[in-house]
Amino acid sequence: MQRISTKLVLAVLAAVALPFLAFTVYLDQAVNQGFTRRVTEQALQSVAADLGGRLDQLVTSSSDGLDLLAQHTFVSYVVEDSAAMLAGDATADPLLWLDEVVESFDRRVATGGLYDLILLVDANGRLIASNSMDRNRQALGPRILADLAARDYKREDWFTDTMLGAPVRMDQHASNLLQLQDTIAERRAANELQPTDYHLGFGLPLTALGKSNLDPGPGPHAVLFALVNWEPFQELVEAPVVKETFRGLVREGQEPSPYGWIWDSKADTIFAHKNTSLYGTRITADLNLGILTDAVVNSKTGWDLYPPYEFLGVEKTAAFKRCGGEEMMGFSWVVGVGIDDADMFASNQATRRLLKLGSAAVLLVILLWTMVIARRMTSPIHALQELTERVASGDLEARLEPQSRDELGALTEAFNRMTSDLAAKQEQLIRVEKDAAWREMARQIAHDIKNSLTPIKITLGLLQRAHTERSEQFETILDDTLEMMQRKVVDLDEISKDFAEFTGGRKANPTQFSGIELVQEVFGLYGAMADEAGIELRVEGDSCDLYLDRHKLSRVLENTVTNAFQAMPEGGVLVAHLTSSDSTLVIELLDTGVGVSDEAREHLFEPYFTTRSEGTGLGLAITYRVLEDMGGSIELEARKDGKPGTVARIALPRQEPPS
């Protein structure tokens, strides 16, 4: 203990070696592993959102393809003649157009790889037409065609439901339309069903226009039904992007463990999995993983991380995203993506070994050569200590040139590699954050464009109906439609200019205008939609001039009116009441909708918060930001007159234009 070398070793251990070891452990646990987990969790959520979007696109494509077939000219002819024949018109013959309809069905089945079967069934439940080829352009067997022709479709639930007059969708099931029910039952019992044996079903009611001499009676007069094969959905959860996104986490030559899955809308039954034998497995009853189901059911956003869990003895981390529901003709499935925790930290093992070896080397050098190379060691140790402080303060570009080839030099190289790894992972995090920023901007643009396109869509529908019915008001409706579309095109142009502000481009363009006239103009845009929804619109109160950006304020009012409409699905009354003072104009929008809870009201103006299953949750956040830039404000509260509904109070500054 009296030897200088011993004292030096103890002093170095106390002053340098032990703090260095503690810092190394901190880097490994808090920085290295913690950073890796955060990046991986964000990547899991991103991939889950991407898969959810692709699933929604597949479902939408399946539904849209059937809609396009329903609009086919020869399909309309067949429906007309079939309805007329059933009504007793002896001149009607739906078989005249049968070849063209079958050809159109075959083209649809052979295009896109989605449909396995398309049926056109009359109101008596008898088959009119079906496709004659499968997705591989091979002819359907005569036994299948004969079975399809002989069926009484009145016994099918989808036929009965569709004949009630609304589109029908059938969730994942094993259909017996393309093979015998006994065959399906036998293969299910033997656990031999494959993804190609499962289907989605979409039914569409068709109504004849009544051009025959005999009245066909109220519709529907036929049903257009399609079976969509499940195989493309299974292929989606096995897409290479699921694994490739995480390939950088594992060592070279090692296969990453991530894979995706699809659950039913209740988040309790497996619909798709890389292990197809798990089809139909119950999450709670069969796998005892009810915590995962609870996480989905209790999620307010439908997009989050699962709690840590263990599956087949392997600890995992996973994320989920709920798909679109009825508003998108979807099924509210839950798509998930998971990774083994061992994979998550696989790339850190080499760094951890280097840290341990480096630390051991330093201790060995201190113990054996302190007395001999004390002076030589002191300088590099101080340099290394300064380097660790720079790295700890955030300077990940800091490096130390090795001064020797001994253990200390090896430690220096290991530390340089470690800081290089940290810098690379920091860049990866920055890229993820930039991607998130672009996604938010894209959602904002989509939200504003949707608000402009909605009145165009509704008005065009009315115009099409007026043209079809040869309405005497067609010219007036056409003029109004063209005028409205011109205004909305200007709005869309303004939207593009608004988002140029992110680069410092577009600034506010204040003009002088009447506040009450602007409110009346916005209500006019929603007149057709209000008639369809059974909503009464009223404007009352004071009239005064404002000097603000008219277009931005119009968008604020459109966002608020849209939310009010969505709160009144059964119809109601929306009143705009204007009150002015010397410095302020207050616009109160009072609806008779379902109202908003106190808990939800605290978060209404936060991005991505929404009380509905659809929407981006950006509308009120954009409204709040625009009004704040104008020097105004918005508040949402319950009505004080005791009636159900919500009051949106918009306060605007009254400014004089510059002289």
C-alpha positions as CSV (number, residue, x, y, z in Angstrom):
1,M,0.0,0.0,0.0
2,Q,3.0,2.3,0.5
3,R,4.3,1.8,-3.0
4,I,3.8,4.7,-5.4
5,S,2.7,2.3,-8.2
6,T,0.0,0.9,-5.9
7,K,-1.1,4.3,-4.8
8,L,-1.2,5.4,-8.5
9,V,-3.2,2.3,-9.5
10,L,-5.7,3.0,-6.7
11,A,-5.8,6.7,-7.5
12,V,-6.4,5.9,-11.2
13,L,-9.0,3.3,-10.4
14,A,-10.8,5.8,-8.1
15,A,-10.5,8.9,-10.4
16,V,-10.5,7.5,-13.9
17,A,-11.2,3.8,-14.3
18,L,-14.3,3.5,-12.2
19,P,-16.0,6.7,-13.7
20,F,-15.0,5.5,-17.1
21,L,-16.6,2.1,-16.5
22,A,-19.8,3.8,-15.2
23,F,-19.9,6.0,-18.2
24,T,-19.5,3.0,-20.5
25,V,-22.4,1.2,-18.8
26,Y,-24.4,4.4,-19.2
27,L,-23.6,4.6,-22.9
28,D,-24.6,1.0,-23.3
29,Q,-27.8,1.0,-21.3
30,A,-29.2,4.5,-21.6
31,V,-27.9,5.7,-24.9
32,N,-27.2,2.7,-27.0
33,Q,-30.0,0.4,-26.0
34,G,-32.5,3.1,-25.2
35,F,-31.9,4.9,-28.5
36,T,-32.2,1.6,-30.4
37,R,-35.5,0.8,-28.8
38,R,-37.0,4.2,-29.5
39,V,-35.9,4.1,-33.2
40,T,-37.2,0.5,-33.5
41,E,-40.6,1.4,-32.0
42,Q,-41.0,4.3,-34.3
43,A,-40.1,2.1,-37.3
44,L,-42.6,-0.5,-36.2
45,Q,-45.4,2.1,-36.0
46,S,-44.4,3.4,-39.4
47,V,-44.5,0.0,-41.0
48,A,-47.8,-0.8,-39.3
49,A,-49.3,2.4,-40.6
50,D,-48.0,1.6,-44.1
51,L,-49.5,-1.9,-44.1
52,G,-52.8,-0.5,-42.8
53,G,-52.9,2.0,-45.7
54,R,-52.1,-0.7,-48.2
55,L,-54.9,-3.0,-46.8
56,D,-57.3,-0.1,-47.0
57,Q,-56.3,0.4,-50.6
58,L,-56.9,-3.2,-51.4
59,V,-60.4,-3.1,-49.8
60,T,-61.2,0.1,-51.6
61,S,-60.0,-1.3,-54.9
62,S,-62.2,-4.3,-54.4
63,S,-65.3,-2.2,-53.7
64,D,-64.6,0.3,-56.5
65,G,-64.1,-2.4,-59.1
66,L,-67.6,-3.7,-58.3
67,D,-69.0,-0.1,-58.6
68,L,-67.4,0.3,-62.0
69,L,-69.0,-3.0,-63.2
70,A,-72.4,-1.8,-62.0
71,Q,-72.0,1.2,-64.3
72,H,-71.2,-1.0,-67.3
73,T,-73.7,-0.3,-70.1
74,F,-74.4,-4.0,-70.9
75,V,-74.9,-4.8,-67.2
76,S,-77.6,-2.0,-67.1
77,Y,-79.2,-3.5,-70.2
78,V,-79.3,-7.0,-68.6
79,V,-80.8,-5.6,-65.4
80,E,-83.4,-3.7,-67.4
81,D,-84.5,-6.7,-69.5
82,S,-84.4,-9.0,-66.5
83,A,-86.7,-6.7,-64.4
84,A,-89.0,-6.2,-67.4
85,M,-89.2,-10.0,-68.0
86,L,-90.1,-10.6,-64.4
87,A,-92.7,-7.9,-64.7
88,G,-94.3,-9.8,-67.6
89,D,-92.8,-8.0,-70.6
90,A,-92.6,-10.8,-73.3
91,T,-90.3,-8.7,-75.5
92,A,-87.6,-8.4,-72.9
93,D,-84.7,-10.8,-73.3
94,P,-81.7,-10.3,-71.0
95,L,-79.8,-13.0,-72.9
96,L,-79.2,-10.6,-75.7
97,W,-76.5,-8.9,-73.7
98,L,-75.2,-11.9,-71.8
99,D,-72.0,-12.4,-73.8
100,E,-70.9,-8.8,-73.3
101,V,-71.6,-9.0,-69.6
102,V,-69.7,-12.3,-69.2
103,E,-66.8,-10.8,-71.1
104,S,-66.7,-7.7,-68.9
105,F,-66.8,-10.0,-65.8
106,D,-63.9,-12.0,-67.2
107,R,-61.8,-8.9,-67.9
108,R,-62.4,-7.7,-64.3
109,V,-61.4,-11.1,-62.8
110,A,-58.2,-11.3,-64.9
111,T,-57.2,-7.7,-64.1
112,G,-55.6,-6.9,-60.8
113,G,-55.7,-10.4,-59.3
114,L,-58.4,-9.6,-56.7
115,Y,-61.7,-11.2,-57.8
116,D,-62.4,-15.0,-58.0
117,L,-66.1,-14.8,-58.7
118,I,-68.6,-12.2,-60.0
119,L,-72.3,-13.0,-60.0
120,L,-75.3,-11.1,-61.4
121,V,-78.5,-12.4,-59.8
122,D,-82.1,-11.4,-60.5
123,A,-84.7,-10.4,-57.9
124,N,-86.0,-14.0,-57.8
125,G,-82.6,-15.3,-56.7
126,R,-81.7,-16.9,-60.0
127,L,-78.3,-16.4,-61.7
128,I,-78.3,-14.2,-64.7
129,A,-74.5,-14.2,-65.5
130,S,-71.1,-15.0,-63.9
131,N,-67.5,-14.9,-65.0
132,S,-66.4,-17.9,-67.0
133,M,-62.6,-17.7,-66.3
134,D,-60.6,-17.6,-63.1
135,R,-57.8,-15.1,-62.2
136,N,-55.3,-17.2,-64.2
137,R,-57.5,-16.9,-67.3
138,Q,-58.4,-20.6,-67.0
139,A,-62.0,-21.6,-67.7
140,L,-64.1,-22.4,-64.7
141,G,-65.1,-26.1,-64.7
142,P,-68.5,-27.1,-66.1
143,R,-69.4,-28.6,-62.7
144,I,-68.8,-25.2,-61.0
145,L,-70.7,-23.3,-63.6
146,A,-73.6,-25.8,-63.4
147,D,-73.6,-25.5,-59.6
148,L,-73.7,-21.7,-59.8
149,A,-76.5,-21.7,-62.3
150,A,-78.6,-24.2,-60.3
151,R,-78.3,-22.4,-56.9
152,D,-81.3,-20.6,-55.3
153,Y,-79.5,-17.4,-54.1
154,K,-82.5,-16.4,-52.0
155,R,-81.0,-18.7,-49.4
156,E,-77.8,-16.7,-49.2
157,D,-77.6,-14.1,-46.5
158,W,-75.7,-11.7,-48.7
159,F,-78.5,-11.8,-51.3
160,T,-81.2,-11.2,-48.7
161,D,-79.3,-8.3,-47.1
162,T,-78.4,-6.7,-50.5
163,M,-82.0,-6.8,-51.7
164,L,-82.9,-4.5,-48.8
165,G,-81.3,-1.8,-50.9
166,A,-77.8,-1.1,-49.4
167,P,-74.4,-2.4,-50.3
168,V,-73.3,-5.5,-48.3
169,R,-69.8,-6.5,-47.3
170,M,-68.8,-9.9,-45.9
171,D,-65.7,-10.2,-43.8
172,Q,-63.2,-13.0,-44.2
173,H,-64.8,-16.4,-44.7
174,A,-64.4,-19.7,-46.5
175,S,-67.0,-19.6,-49.3
176,N,-68.7,-22.6,-50.8
177,L,-69.6,-20.9,-54.1
178,L,-66.5,-22.2,-55.9
179,Q,-66.4,-25.6,-54.3
180,L,-68.7,-28.0,-52.4
181,Q,-69.5,-27.1,-48.8
182,D,-68.6,-30.6,-47.7
183,T,-65.1,-30.1,-49.2
184,I,-64.7,-26.8,-47.2
185,A,-65.8,-28.5,-44.0
186,E,-63.4,-31.5,-44.5
187,R,-60.4,-29.2,-45.2
188,R,-61.3,-27.0,-42.2
189,A,-61.5,-30.0,-39.9
190,A,-58.1,-31.2,-41.1
191,N,-56.7,-27.7,-40.7
192,E,-55.7,-27.7,-44.4
193,L,-57.4,-24.5,-45.5
194,Q,-55.0,-22.1,-47.3
195,P,-55.3,-18.3,-47.8
196,T,-56.7,-18.9,-51.3
197,D,-59.7,-20.7,-49.7
198,Y,-60.7,-17.5,-47.9
199,H,-62.6,-14.6,-49.4
200,L,-64.2,-11.3,-48.8
201,G,-67.7,-10.7,-50.2
202,F,-69.1,-7.4,-51.7
203,G,-72.8,-7.1,-52.7
204,L,-74.3,-4.2,-54.7
205,P,-78.0,-3.6,-55.3
206,L,-79.0,-2.7,-58.8
207,T,-82.2,-1.0,-59.8
208,A,-83.7,-0.9,-63.3
209,L,-84.5,2.6,-64.7
210,G,-88.0,1.4,-65.7
211,K,-87.7,2.1,-69.4
212,S,-89.9,-0.9,-70.3
213,N,-93.5,-0.6,-71.1
214,L,-94.3,-2.5,-67.9
215,D,-93.4,-1.0,-64.4
216,P,-90.9,-3.3,-62.8
217,G,-91.9,-2.1,-59.4
218,P,-89.6,-0.7,-56.7
219,G,-86.0,-1.9,-56.7
220,P,-83.6,-3.4,-56.2
221,H,-84.1,-5.6,-59.3
222,A,-80.8,-7.4,-59.2
223,V,-77.7,-8.0,-57.1
224,L,-74.1,-7.8,-58.3
225,F,-71.9,-9.9,-56.0
226,A,-68.2,-10.5,-56.0
227,L,-65.8,-12.8,-54.1
228,V,-62.4,-11.3,-53.4
229,N,-59.6,-13.8,-52.8
230,W,-57.8,-13.4,-49.5
231,E,-54.4,-14.3,-51.0
232,P,-53.3,-10.7,-51.8
233,F,-54.0,-9.7,-48.2
234,Q,-51.9,-12.6,-46.9
235,E,-49.1,-11.6,-49.3
236,L,-49.2,-8.0,-48.0
237,V,-48.4,-9.1,-44.4
238,E,-45.5,-11.1,-45.8
239,A,-44.2,-8.2,-47.9
240,P,-40.4,-7.9,-48.0
241,V,-40.6,-4.3,-46.7
242,V,-41.6,-5.7,-43.3
243,K,-38.2,-7.5,-42.9
244,E,-36.0,-5.1,-44.9
245,T,-36.9,-2.1,-42.8
246,F,-35.2,-3.8,-39.8
247,R,-32.3,-5.6,-41.6
248,G,-29.8,-3.1,-40.3
249,L,-30.5,-4.3,-36.7
250,V,-29.1,-7.8,-37.2
251,R,-25.7,-9.0,-38.1
252,E,-24.8,-9.6,-41.8
253,G,-26.2,-12.9,-43.0
254,Q,-28.8,-13.1,-40.3
255,E,-32.5,-13.0,-41.2
256,P,-34.5,-10.4,-39.4
257,S,-37.5,-11.7,-37.3
258,P,-40.2,-9.0,-38.0
259,Y,-43.4,-10.1,-39.6
260,G,-47.0,-8.8,-39.9
261,W,-50.4,-10.1,-39.1
262,I,-54.1,-9.1,-39.5
263,W,-56.7,-9.5,-36.7
264,D,-60.5,-9.1,-36.9
265,S,-62.3,-5.9,-36.0
266,K,-62.6,-7.1,-32.4
267,A,-58.8,-7.6,-32.2
268,D,-59.3,-11.1,-31.0
269,T,-59.1,-13.5,-34.0
270,I,-56.2,-14.0,-36.4
271,F,-57.1,-13.4,-40.1
272,A,-53.6,-13.4,-41.6
273,H,-50.2,-14.6,-40.3
274,K,-47.0,-15.9,-41.7
275,N,-47.9,-19.2,-40.0
276,T,-51.2,-19.9,-41.9
277,S,-52.1,-22.7,-39.4
278,L,-52.9,-19.8,-36.9
279,Y,-55.9,-18.7,-39.0
280,G,-58.9,-18.4,-36.8
281,T,-56.9,-18.6,-33.6
282,R,-58.3,-16.6,-30.7
283,I,-55.9,-14.1,-29.1
284,T,-57.4,-14.3,-25.6
285,A,-58.8,-17.8,-25.4
286,D,-56.2,-19.7,-27.4
287,L,-53.0,-17.7,-26.9
288,N,-53.7,-16.1,-23.5
289,L,-52.6,-12.7,-24.8
290,G,-55.7,-10.7,-23.8
291,I,-53.4,-7.7,-22.9
292,L,-52.8,-7.2,-26.6
293,T,-56.5,-7.2,-27.4
294,D,-57.1,-4.8,-24.5
295,A,-54.4,-2.4,-25.9
296,V,-56.2,-2.2,-29.2
297,V,-59.7,-1.9,-27.8
298,N,-58.7,0.8,-25.4
299,S,-56.6,2.8,-27.8
300,K,-58.0,6.2,-28.6
301,T,-56.1,6.7,-31.8
302,G,-56.1,3.1,-33.2
303,W,-52.4,3.4,-33.8
304,D,-49.9,2.6,-31.0
305,L,-47.5,0.1,-29.5
306,Y,-48.6,-3.1,-27.9
307,P,-47.4,-3.6,-24.3
308,P,-44.3,-5.9,-24.0
309,Y,-45.3,-9.5,-24.4
310,E,-44.0,-13.1,-24.9
311,F,-45.1,-15.3,-27.8
312,L,-44.0,-19.0,-28.0
313,G,-41.4,-18.3,-25.4
314,V,-39.9,-15.3,-27.2
315,E,-40.0,-11.7,-25.9
316,K,-41.4,-9.3,-28.5
317,T,-42.1,-5.7,-29.2
318,A,-44.9,-4.8,-31.7
319,A,-47.1,-2.0,-33.0
320,F,-50.6,-2.0,-34.4
321,K,-52.8,0.2,-36.7
322,R,-56.6,-0.1,-37.1
323,C,-57.7,-0.1,-40.7
324,G,-60.6,1.9,-42.1
325,G,-64.2,1.0,-41.2
326,E,-67.6,1.3,-42.8
327,E,-66.9,4.8,-44.2
328,M,-64.3,3.2,-46.5
329,M,-66.4,0.0,-47.1
330,G,-63.7,-1.5,-44.8
331,F,-63.8,-4.0,-42.0
332,S,-61.9,-2.2,-39.2
333,W,-59.2,-4.9,-39.1
334,V,-56.2,-4.5,-36.9
335,V,-52.8,-4.9,-38.6
336,G,-49.7,-5.5,-36.5
337,V,-46.0,-5.7,-36.9
338,G,-43.7,-7.3,-34.3
339,I,-40.0,-8.0,-33.8
340,D,-38.0,-10.2,-31.4
341,D,-36.4,-8.2,-28.7
342,A,-33.2,-10.2,-29.3
343,D,-33.1,-8.9,-32.8
344,M,-33.7,-5.3,-31.6
345,F,-30.4,-5.3,-29.7
346,A,-28.4,-7.7,-31.9
347,S,-26.3,-4.9,-33.5
348,N,-25.4,-3.6,-30.0
349,Q,-23.7,-6.8,-28.9
350,A,-20.5,-6.1,-30.9
351,T,-20.4,-2.6,-29.4
352,R,-20.9,-4.1,-25.9
353,R,-18.1,-6.6,-26.4
354,L,-15.8,-3.8,-27.5
355,L,-16.7,-1.7,-24.5
356,K,-16.0,-4.6,-22.1
357,L,-12.7,-5.6,-23.8
358,G,-11.6,-2.0,-23.9
359,S,-12.4,-1.5,-20.2
360,A,-10.6,-4.7,-19.3
361,A,-7.6,-3.6,-21.4
362,V,-7.4,-0.2,-19.6
363,L,-7.5,-1.9,-16.2
364,L,-4.8,-4.4,-17.2
365,V,-2.5,-1.6,-18.5
366,I,-3.1,0.4,-15.3
367,L,-2.3,-2.6,-13.1
368,L,0.9,-3.8,-14.9
369,W,2.5,-0.6,-16.3
370,T,1.4,2.3,-14.1
371,M,4.9,2.9,-12.7
372,V,6.6,2.5,-16.0
373,I,4.4,4.4,-18.3
374,A,2.5,6.7,-15.9
375,R,3.5,9.8,-17.7
376,R,2.8,8.2,-21.1
377,M,-0.7,7.1,-19.9
378,T,-1.7,10.3,-18.3
379,S,-1.9,12.4,-21.5
380,P,-4.0,9.9,-23.5
381,I,-6.3,9.3,-20.6
382,H,-7.0,13.0,-20.2
383,A,-7.6,13.2,-23.9
384,L,-10.0,10.3,-23.8
385,Q,-11.8,11.8,-20.8
386,E,-12.3,15.1,-22.7
387,L,-13.6,13.1,-25.7
388,T,-16.2,11.3,-23.6
389,E,-17.3,14.7,-22.2
390,R,-17.7,16.0,-25.8
391,V,-19.7,12.9,-26.8
392,A,-21.8,13.2,-23.7
393,S,-22.6,16.8,-24.5
394,G,-23.8,15.8,-28.0
395,D,-20.7,16.1,-30.2
396,L,-20.9,12.8,-31.9
397,E,-18.3,13.9,-34.6
398,A,-15.6,14.0,-32.0
399,R,-12.7,11.5,-32.6
400,L,-9.4,10.8,-30.9
401,E,-6.4,9.7,-33.0
402,P,-4.7,6.7,-31.5
403,Q,-1.3,7.5,-30.2
404,S,-0.1,3.9,-29.8
405,R,-0.9,0.3,-30.7
406,D,-1.4,-1.0,-27.2
407,E,-4.6,-1.6,-25.3
408,L,-5.2,2.1,-24.9
409,G,-5.0,2.6,-28.6
410,A,-7.5,-0.3,-29.1
411,L,-9.8,1.4,-26.6
412,T,-9.6,4.6,-28.5
413,E,-10.5,2.9,-31.8
414,A,-13.4,1.1,-30.1
415,F,-14.6,4.4,-28.6
416,N,-14.4,6.0,-32.1
417,R,-16.4,3.1,-33.6
418,M,-19.0,3.5,-30.8
419,T,-19.4,7.3,-31.5
420,S,-19.6,6.6,-35.2
421,D,-22.4,4.1,-34.5
422,L,-24.2,6.6,-32.3
423,A,-23.8,9.3,-35.0
424,A,-25.3,7.0,-37.6
425,K,-28.3,6.1,-35.5
426,Q,-28.8,9.8,-34.7
427,E,-29.0,10.4,-38.5
428,Q,-31.5,7.6,-38.8
429,L,-33.7,9.2,-36.1
430,I,-33.5,12.6,-37.9
431,R,-34.7,10.9,-41.1
432,V,-37.6,9.3,-39.3
433,E,-38.6,12.7,-37.8
434,K,-38.4,14.3,-41.3
435,D,-40.6,11.5,-42.7
436,A,-43.1,12.2,-39.9
437,A,-43.0,15.9,-40.7
438,W,-43.8,15.2,-44.4
439,R,-46.6,12.9,-43.4
440,E,-48.1,15.6,-41.2
441,M,-47.9,18.1,-44.1
442,A,-49.5,15.6,-46.5
443,R,-52.3,15.0,-44.1
444,Q,-52.9,18.7,-43.8
445,I,-53.0,19.2,-47.5
446,A,-55.4,16.2,-47.9
447,H,-57.7,17.5,-45.2
448,D,-58.0,21.0,-46.9
449,I,-58.4,19.6,-50.4
450,K,-61.2,17.2,-49.1
451,N,-63.1,20.2,-47.7
452,S,-63.0,21.8,-51.1
453,L,-63.9,18.7,-53.0
454,T,-66.8,17.7,-50.8
455,P,-69.3,20.4,-52.1
456,I,-68.1,19.8,-55.6
457,K,-68.8,16.0,-55.3
458,I,-72.3,16.7,-53.8
459,T,-73.2,19.3,-56.4
460,L,-72.1,17.2,-59.3
461,G,-74.2,14.4,-57.9
462,L,-77.3,16.7,-58.0
463,L,-76.3,17.8,-61.5
464,Q,-76.1,14.2,-62.7
465,R,-79.4,13.4,-61.1
466,A,-81.0,16.5,-62.8
467,H,-79.6,15.4,-66.1
468,T,-80.7,11.8,-65.7
469,E,-84.2,12.9,-64.7
470,R,-84.3,15.6,-67.4
471,S,-85.1,18.2,-64.8
472,E,-86.5,21.6,-65.9
473,Q,-84.0,23.2,-63.5
474,F,-81.0,21.5,-65.2
475,E,-79.7,24.7,-66.8
476,T,-79.9,26.6,-63.5
477,I,-78.3,23.8,-61.5
478,L,-75.6,23.6,-64.2
479,D,-74.8,27.4,-63.9
480,D,-74.7,27.1,-60.1
481,T,-72.5,24.1,-60.3
482,L,-70.0,25.8,-62.7
483,E,-69.9,28.9,-60.5
484,M,-69.3,26.9,-57.4
485,M,-66.6,24.8,-59.0
486,Q,-64.8,27.9,-60.3
487,R,-64.8,29.2,-56.7
488,K,-63.5,25.9,-55.3
489,V,-60.8,25.7,-58.0
490,V,-59.7,29.1,-56.7
491,D,-59.8,27.7,-53.2
492,L,-57.7,24.8,-54.2
493,D,-55.2,27.2,-55.8
494,E,-55.1,29.1,-52.5
495,I,-54.5,25.9,-50.6
496,S,-51.4,25.3,-52.6
497,K,-50.3,28.8,-51.9
498,D,-51.0,28.4,-48.2
499,F,-48.6,25.5,-47.9
500,A,-45.9,27.5,-49.7
501,E,-45.7,29.4,-46.4
502,F,-43.8,26.4,-45.0
503,T,-40.9,27.7,-47.2
504,G,-41.5,31.3,-46.4
505,G,-43.4,31.8,-49.7
506,R,-47.1,32.7,-49.3
507,K,-48.1,35.5,-46.9
508,A,-51.5,36.7,-45.7
509,N,-53.6,38.6,-48.3
510,P,-56.0,40.7,-46.3
511,T,-59.0,42.3,-48.0
512,Q,-62.0,44.2,-46.8
513,F,-65.3,42.2,-46.9
514,S,-68.6,41.8,-45.1
515,G,-68.5,39.2,-42.3
516,I,-72.2,38.2,-42.7
517,E,-71.9,37.9,-46.5
518,L,-68.9,35.5,-46.1
519,V,-70.9,33.3,-43.6
520,Q,-73.9,33.3,-46.0
521,E,-71.5,32.3,-48.9
522,V,-70.1,29.4,-46.9
523,F,-73.6,28.2,-45.9
524,G,-74.5,28.4,-49.6
525,L,-71.7,26.0,-50.5
526,Y,-73.2,23.5,-48.0
527,G,-76.8,24.0,-49.1
528,A,-77.0,20.8,-51.2
529,M,-75.3,18.7,-48.5
530,A,-77.7,20.2,-45.9
531,D,-80.8,19.2,-48.0
532,E,-79.5,15.7,-48.3
533,A,-78.7,15.4,-44.6
534,G,-81.9,17.1,-43.4
535,I,-80.1,20.0,-41.8
536,E,-81.6,23.5,-41.6
537,L,-79.1,26.4,-42.0
538,R,-79.8,29.9,-40.7
539,V,-77.7,33.1,-40.5
540,E,-78.7,35.9,-38.2
541,G,-77.1,38.8,-36.3
542,D,-75.0,42.0,-37.0
543,S,-73.3,42.9,-40.3
544,C,-69.9,44.5,-40.2
545,D,-66.8,44.7,-42.4
546,L,-63.5,42.9,-41.7
547,Y,-60.0,43.4,-43.0
548,L,-58.6,39.9,-43.0
549,D,-57.5,37.1,-45.4
550,R,-60.9,36.2,-46.7
551,H,-59.8,32.9,-48.1
552,K,-58.3,31.7,-44.9
553,L,-61.3,32.7,-42.9
554,S,-63.5,30.9,-45.4
555,R,-61.5,27.7,-44.8
556,V,-61.9,28.2,-41.1
557,L,-65.7,28.4,-41.4
558,E,-65.8,25.4,-43.8
559,N,-63.8,23.3,-41.3
560,T,-66.2,24.3,-38.5
561,V,-69.4,23.7,-40.5
562,T,-68.1,20.3,-41.7
563,N,-67.5,19.3,-38.0
564,A,-71.1,20.5,-37.2
565,F,-72.5,18.4,-40.0
566,Q,-70.7,15.3,-38.8
567,A,-72.1,15.9,-35.3
568,M,-75.7,15.8,-36.7
569,P,-75.9,12.4,-38.6
570,E,-79.7,12.4,-38.2
571,G,-80.2,16.0,-39.2
572,G,-80.8,19.1,-37.2
573,V,-80.3,22.9,-37.2
574,L,-77.1,24.9,-37.6
575,V,-77.4,28.6,-36.7
576,A,-74.7,31.2,-37.4
577,H,-75.2,34.2,-35.0
578,L,-73.0,37.3,-35.5
579,T,-72.3,39.9,-32.8
580,S,-70.0,42.9,-33.4
581,S,-68.4,45.5,-31.2
582,D,-65.9,48.3,-32.0
583,S,-62.9,45.9,-32.0
584,T,-64.3,42.4,-32.4
585,L,-66.7,40.3,-34.5
586,V,-67.9,37.1,-32.8
587,I,-69.4,34.4,-34.9
588,E,-71.2,31.7,-32.9
589,L,-72.1,28.4,-34.8
590,L,-74.8,26.6,-32.8
591,D,-75.6,23.0,-33.8
592,T,-78.1,20.5,-32.4
593,G,-75.7,17.6,-32.6
594,V,-74.4,14.9,-30.2
595,G,-72.1,17.3,-28.4
596,V,-68.6,16.9,-27.1
597,S,-67.5,15.5,-23.7
598,D,-65.5,17.7,-21.3
599,E,-62.5,15.2,-21.6
600,A,-62.5,15.4,-25.4
601,R,-62.9,19.2,-25.4
602,E,-59.6,19.6,-23.7
603,H,-57.8,17.9,-26.7
604,L,-59.9,19.1,-29.7
605,F,-57.3,21.5,-31.0
606,E,-54.4,19.0,-30.7
607,P,-53.1,17.5,-34.0
608,Y,-54.3,14.0,-34.7
609,F,-57.0,14.0,-32.0
610,T,-60.4,13.1,-33.2
611,T,-63.6,11.7,-31.6
612,R,-64.6,9.9,-34.9
613,S,-63.3,6.7,-36.4
614,E,-62.6,8.5,-39.6
615,G,-60.6,11.7,-40.4
616,T,-57.1,12.8,-39.7
617,G,-57.7,14.8,-36.6
618,L,-56.1,17.9,-38.2
619,G,-59.2,20.1,-39.0
620,L,-59.5,21.9,-35.7
621,A,-55.8,22.1,-35.2
622,I,-55.5,23.9,-38.6
623,T,-58.4,26.1,-37.7
624,Y,-56.8,27.1,-34.4
625,R,-53.5,27.9,-36.0
626,V,-55.0,30.0,-38.8
627,L,-57.2,32.1,-36.3
628,E,-54.2,32.5,-34.0
629,D,-52.2,34.0,-37.0
630,M,-55.1,36.4,-37.7
631,G,-55.1,37.5,-34.1
632,G,-58.4,35.7,-33.4
633,S,-59.5,32.7,-31.4
634,I,-61.9,29.8,-31.3
635,E,-63.7,28.0,-28.4
636,L,-66.0,25.0,-28.3
637,E,-68.4,24.5,-25.5
638,A,-71.8,23.0,-24.7
639,R,-74.9,25.1,-25.5
640,K,-76.1,27.2,-22.6
641,D,-79.8,27.0,-23.5
642,G,-80.1,23.4,-22.3
643,K,-80.5,22.0,-25.8
644,P,-78.2,19.2,-27.0
645,G,-75.3,20.3,-29.3
646,T,-72.2,22.5,-29.3
647,V,-71.3,26.1,-29.7
648,A,-68.3,27.1,-31.8
649,R,-67.4,30.7,-30.8
650,I,-65.0,32.4,-33.3
651,A,-63.7,35.8,-32.3
652,L,-62.1,38.0,-35.0
653,P,-60.4,41.4,-34.7
654,R,-61.9,44.3,-36.6
655,Q,-59.1,46.2,-38.3
656,E,-59.1,49.1,-40.7
657,P,-57.4,48.7,-44.0
658,P,-54.2,50.8,-44.4
659,S,-54.8,54.3,-45.8
